Amino acid sequence: MRIAPTLLVLGFIAFAPATSHANEAPPEPLSWREKKCAMYQDIRAEVLQYIPADEIGQDFLDAEENYIAGGCRGRAYACPETVSQLQYADAMSLRVMSGGISGTFLPYGCESGTATTPE
């Protein structure tokens, strides 16, 4: 039985990509902290669709971005000082905790204690 040369070439092409990736190491799995940080960023993008960034304030958002840039480690002291910032922090907290991440993961806090006064 003879196999047409075209079929041989097609067969080689079909299997070539599979063999070239066979020797590559699989990507490292994400750590739990990396997964939480990715989830945090996704939730942040969603919440920012409902609470505009210009209502929150650049200093607050910068503190939060520094937290993300640092791999979501430690406290960034994104201190909610306005009603909009507090609403944003509350919305983020509820969504993050609903996703299975504890509230201690969040970067919200004030170095001097609570800064937002109730109205």
Backbone torsions as a table, in degrees:
resi	resn	phi	psi	omega
1	MET	NA	131.1	-180.0
2	ARG	-106.7	136.2	176.5
3	ILE	-102.5	131.8	-178.6
4	ALA	-61.7	141.1	179.7
5	PRO	-55.6	-33.8	-179.7
6	THR	-62.9	-40.7	178.7
7	LEU	-65.5	-37.8	177.5
8	LEU	-62.6	-44.0	179.5
9	VAL	-64.1	-45.0	179.1
10	LEU	-62.4	-40.2	177.8
11	GLY	-63.2	-41.4	178.8
12	PHE	-64.6	-44.6	-179.9
13	ILE	-63.0	-40.3	-178.7
14	ALA	-63.4	-34.9	-177.4
15	PHE	-96.9	-11.9	-177.9
16	ALA	-60.6	-47.0	180.0
17	PRO	-61.8	-37.1	-179.1
18	ALA	-63.5	-40.4	-179.0
19	THR	-75.1	-29.3	-179.5
20	SER	-71.7	-26.4	178.8
21	HIS	-91.3	-11.0	-176.4
22	ALA	-63.6	-29.2	-177.8
23	ASN	-90.5	-5.8	-179.7
24	GLU	-83.3	142.9	177.9
25	ALA	-74.1	143.3	177.5
26	PRO	-67.1	153.5	179.8
27	PRO	-64.2	148.6	178.0
28	GLU	-64.5	136.7	176.8
29	PRO	-68.4	149.2	179.1
30	LEU	-70.1	142.4	174.2
31	SER	-73.7	166.4	179.0
32	TRP	-60.9	-39.1	178.9
33	ARG	-63.1	-42.4	178.8
34	GLU	-64.2	-39.4	177.0
35	LYS	-64.1	-44.5	179.6
36	LYS	-63.3	-40.2	-179.5
37	CYS	-65.5	-40.7	177.4
38	ALA	-64.9	-42.1	177.4
39	MET	-62.6	-41.9	179.5
40	TYR	-58.7	-44.6	-179.7
41	GLN	-65.0	-38.9	177.7
42	ASP	-64.8	-44.5	179.1
43	ILE	-64.3	-40.1	179.3
44	ARG	-59.6	-44.0	179.1
45	ALA	-61.4	-39.7	178.7
46	GLU	-65.7	-47.1	-177.1
47	VAL	-65.6	-36.1	179.2
48	LEU	-67.8	-13.1	173.6
49	GLN	-74.7	-25.4	-176.5
50	TYR	-102.1	-29.0	177.1
51	ILE	-118.9	103.6	-175.1
52	PRO	-59.9	142.7	-178.9
53	ALA	-57.8	-35.2	-178.5
54	ASP	-68.4	-20.5	175.3
55	GLU	-81.0	-23.4	-176.4
56	ILE	-84.0	-43.2	179.5
57	GLY	107.1	139.7	-174.1
58	GLN	-67.7	-38.1	-179.4
59	ASP	-61.4	-43.2	179.1
60	PHE	-64.0	-46.8	179.8
61	LEU	-65.6	-36.6	177.3
62	ASP	-62.9	-41.6	178.5
63	ALA	-61.8	-40.8	179.0
64	GLU	-67.9	-40.8	178.3
65	GLU	-65.1	-36.0	175.8
66	ASN	-63.4	-38.0	176.6
67	TYR	-61.6	-46.3	179.8
68	ILE	-65.3	-44.5	-179.8
69	ALA	-61.0	-29.0	178.1
70	GLY	-85.6	14.5	179.0
71	GLY	78.3	21.9	-179.8
72	CYS	60.3	43.7	178.6
73	ARG	-113.8	144.8	175.1
74	GLY	70.4	-171.0	178.6
75	ARG	-99.6	134.8	176.6
76	ALA	-99.1	-11.5	-176.5
77	TYR	53.7	52.2	168.2
78	ALA	-77.4	96.7	-171.1
79	CYS	-93.2	110.8	178.6
80	PRO	-70.4	113.7	-177.6
81	GLU	-113.8	-12.4	179.1
82	THR	-119.1	166.1	178.6
83	VAL	-61.0	-42.0	179.4
84	SER	-63.4	-41.1	178.6
85	GLN	-65.2	-39.9	178.7
86	LEU	-67.2	-41.2	176.6
87	GLN	-61.7	-42.9	178.4
88	TYR	-62.1	-49.5	-179.2
89	ALA	-61.5	-39.1	177.8
90	ASP	-64.5	-45.8	179.8
91	ALA	-62.3	-43.4	178.6
92	MET	-62.9	-44.6	-178.2
93	SER	-60.3	-46.7	-179.8
94	LEU	-62.4	-44.9	-178.1
95	ARG	-69.3	-40.9	-179.6
96	VAL	-64.3	-45.3	-179.1
97	MET	-69.6	-31.4	175.0
98	SER	-65.5	-25.6	178.4
99	GLY	-85.6	2.1	176.3
100	GLY	95.6	10.9	178.9
101	ILE	-102.7	134.9	-178.0
102	SER	-72.3	156.7	179.7
103	GLY	-64.8	-22.5	179.4
104	THR	-70.3	-13.3	178.3
105	PHE	-74.0	-24.6	-173.2
106	LEU	-70.2	149.0	-178.2
107	PRO	-87.9	9.8	-173.0
108	TYR	-86.3	129.3	178.3
109	GLY	172.2	159.6	179.9
110	CYS	-118.3	133.4	-179.4
111	GLU	-58.5	-31.5	-178.1
112	SER	-99.6	14.4	-177.4
113	GLY	98.6	-163.5	-177.9
114	THR	-68.5	129.0	-178.1
115	ALA	-106.2	-21.5	-177.0
116	THR	-85.7	125.7	178.7
117	THR	-97.7	139.5	179.0
118	PRO	-66.1	149.7	-179.8
119	GLU	-89.4	NA	NA
